[in-house]
């Protein structure tokens, strides 16, 4: 065989190899795409829906748009059958109520906690603690109550049961928190030493829910929840969860089985929200608590009275895109940071 023939033969083999390689790459790409689509459908199928959760005038966005303001709810679902979870008039209670606000521009995010003991008018009911709205009418009535109180459009609603919160923590491999002094709750014997504490899901749930050993009771518990969420977000980034397919799949499986969203949202909406928050980063998320008045007793209940003037000013600042400035000026930002050593 001549030199030219050998070169032609070799060239043919190379072309065939490249074709096979290209076909193989295409097959892998199609398979990966199909797996991604199947996974997305699988995640979406696991997410519960909350019919009627959006109040009138809610969501102005497309289904896959992350929206501007989310109402986030956390509830203890232990012992509640799946068919009754989040049902209006069911046995669940809203222990955690937060607004997540994403201003236009995408460079910052804000989380505003609303104390569950806030004494407020509930549409169609008498004045009561704000979490009673959930007990009377589920997420829909609570969303209406928050929208009426704030004047802020609720674009989406998401609710998670606390058992799901524990599963998501475990999917991250637990979360480290750092305490500058030990914490002990004499009512149930829970304790956390000073320094580094590694919390699995069950321990994390105890940490964010316990309030009897805290001088500020529910308001101090809100600060803990903010600090833990920040530490949890930092762990997701630092552990490479967002870039590791196996870790990400484990976390998304836990999250999708634990969360319920309004009927206009789905996995695509949550994915868009996660991408946006990842781009913002934990350090550019500001946590604050809605201003309240003093505590009081009504109907045998210890409640927090509202502060209408300061609350109205906060929501006006949110609408005008000046929330960050308002929070800093009035000292409303949660300064507790558990994500780094003291």
N, C-alpha and C positions, 0 to 999 in steps of 0.2 A: 504494500500500500504506500503510495507516494506521500510526500510531506503535506501536500495540499489536501489529500483525502483524509489523512490522520487529523489535520486541523479541523476540517469540515465535520468529521465524525465527533471529535471532541466538542466542537461548537454545538452540534446537535444535542449531545448529551447534556451540555450546560443549559441549553434552552429548555430541554425537557425537564431538567432538574428545577430550573427557575419556574417553569409552568406549574410543576407539582408543588413547589414551595408556595407559589402564589395561590393555587387552588387550596392548599392546606391552610394558608393564612386566612383566606376568605371563609373557609368552612369554620375555622376557629372564631373568626369575627362574628359570623352569623350565629354560631352556637352561643357565644358570649352575649350577643344581643338578645337572642331568644331567652337565655337564662335570666338576663336582666329584666326583660318584659315579664317573664313568668314570675320572677321574684316580686316585681312591683305589683302584679295582680294578686299574688299570694299575700303580700303585706296589706294591700287594700281590702282584701276579703276578710282579713282578721280584725280590721278596725270597725268598731261599733259606730252606728249613726245615732244622732240625737234629733229626731224629727221635731220641728217647732222650736228649736233652741235659739234661732235668730229672731230678735224682736222686730216689729215693723220698722222699716227704714234701715234694716241691717244690710250686710254685705253689698258693696257696689262693685265688686271685683269679679273677674273670671274665676272659674273653678280652680285653676292651678296658680292663681296669684296669691302670694303670702298675705296680702291685706296690710292694713295699717294698724288696726287695733284688735287684739285678741282678748277674749275673756277666758282665763285659765282657772280651772276648778280642780281641787283635790278633795277626795272623800274617802272615808273608811268604808270599804265594802265587805269586810269580814262577815261571813254568815248570810250575805245577801245573794239569793239565787241570780244567775246571769240574766234570766228573763226580766228580773225586777230592777236591775241596775239602771240608774239614771231615769227611772220611770217617774213621772209626776205623781206625787203622793206616796212614793215608795218609802223605804226605810233608810235610804242614804241621807247623809248630811254633808253640807259643804263646809269642811274644816279649813280649807285654804281657798282664798279668792284673790286673784291677781289680774291686773291689766297689763298686757304686753303691747307696747306702742313702738311702731317702726316708722320714724319720720321719713319723708321723702329725701332721697339722696343716699340712704343706705350706709351712713358712716357711724351711726350710733343706734342703740335701742334702749328702751326704758321699761322697767318692771315696777309697777305700783301696786303694793299690797293693800287690800281693803280688809281691815280687821273684821273677823266674823261676828264679833259682839257689837258692831256698830248699830245703834238704835235709829231706825229709819222707817219712812213710810213705804209699805209694800203695795204695789198696785192691786186693787181689789180686796185688800186685807187691811187690818189695822196696823198701827205702828208696832214693830217688833225688831228683834235682831235680824241683821241682813241675811244670815244663813237660814233663817226661817223661810225665806222665799223659796229656797231650794226644796225644803221639806213640803211646802204647800203646793208648789207647781213645777218642781224640777228645774233643769237648766234654763228652760225658756222663761220662766217667771223671774229667776235670778238675773238673767240677762236684761229683761225689761226693767227690773229694779235699778240695776247699775246704769243702764242707758238713761233712765229718767233722772237719776241722781246727778249724773255727770254731764249730760247733754252731749256725750261723745258717742258717735256711731260705733256699734259693735260689729266688726266685719266678719269675725269668726269666733266660734266657741269650741274649746277643747277641754275635756275632763279626763282625769286619770285617777284610778283607785290606788290607794296606798300600797296594796300588795304589788301592783304593777310597778310602782316607784321602786320598791325593793328589788324586783326582778331586773329592772334597768340598771340599778346600781351594781348588782351581781354580774350583769353582762359586761360591765366595764372592768371587772376584776376588783371591785370595791373602790373606795375613795379615801384618800388620806386627808385628814384635817389636823391643824396645829393649834393647840390651846396654850395661852400664856399662863393659865392657872387651872387647877383641877376643877371639875364640876361634879357635884354629887346631888342626887335627888333622893332625899330621905323617905319620900312617900312610896317609892317602889324599889329602892336600892340600886338604881342605875348610877354608874359613875364613869367618868372619863378623866384620866390623869393629864397633867400638864405635858406639853410636848406633842410628839407625833402620835396620832391615833388612826389605825387603819380600820375602816368601817365596812363590813359587808352589808348586804341589803337590809337584813333584820336590824342590825345595829344602827344603820343610817336612819331607818324609819323611827326607831326610838329617839334618836338624837333630834330629829326635826319636829317630832310631835310632842315631846315632853315639855311641860311648862310649869308644873307645880313647884319645881325647885328654882324657878327664876323669879327675881324680884319684880320684873316688869310683866310677868305672866304672859298673856298672849302677844303683847307688843314685842317682848324679848324673843318669843318664839318666832315671830315674823323675821326678826333680824337673823336668827339662826337659819331659817329656811333660805333667805337670800344668800347668806354666806355659803351654805352647803351647795346650792344650785351653781354658784360661781365656781366652787371647788370641783364640782361634778363636770362642768363644762371644760374647765382647765384639764381635767384628767382625760376627757374624751380627745382633746387636741394633743396633749403631751404623749398619750399612749398610742397615738397613730390610729385610733379607731376609725377615723374618717377616711383613711387611705388604705386600711387593711381590709380586704373583702370579707374574710372570715369573721373578724371582730365586728365589722359593720353589720354583717348579716345577723350575728347573734344579738346585737343591740337592737336592730330594727325589728327582729322577730319579737323580742321582749316588749318593745315600745308599741308595736302595732297590735299586740294582744292585750294591751293595758289601757289604750287610749280610746276615747269616743269623741267624735267631732260632729259639727253641724252638718246638715244634709248637703250643703253646697261645697263642703270640703272633702278631701280624700287624701290618699297617700301622695298624690302629686302635689297637693297644696302643702302638706307637711314637709315634703322633700324640698320644695322651693323655700319654705320658711327656714329649714335647717341649713340650706346652702347660704341663705342671706345672713343668718346668725353666725355661721362659721366664718364668713367674710368679715363680719364686724369684729368678732373675737371677744372672749370673756371680759377683757379689760375695758372694753368700750360699751359695756352694758351697765347702765346705772340702775341701782335698786333703791327704791324709796317707799315710804309708807304714807298713806293718805292722812292728812292732818285731822286730828280728832280733838274733842273737848275732854272734860274730866269724866271719870267713871261715876255711875249712879246706880240706884236700885229701882227697878220697876217690876211689878208682878213677881216679886221674889227672885228676880234675876239681876245679876251684876252686869251692867251694860256700859258701853262707851258712847257718850253723847257726841253728836256730830259737831264739826266746826264749819258751818255753812260758808262763812266769809273766806277762810283760807282754802277750803276745798274748791269753791267756785273759782278762786284765783288760780289754783293749780290746773284745773281743767281748761280754763281760758288760756293759760300759758301753753298747755299741750296743743290746743287747737291752733294757736298762733305760731307754733314752732319754737317756743322759748322755754320749753320744759326744763332743759338742762340748766339754764341760767336761774330759773325759779327755784329748782331743787337746791342748787348750791347756795343761793342767797338766803334761803330760809332754813338751811341746815337739815333738810329732810332725807339726805342720802344716807343709806346704811353704810357705816364705816367699818363694820365687823368683817375681817378678812381671814378666812380659815385655810386658804389655799396655799399659803407659804409659811415657812417657819417664822416664829415670832423673833 
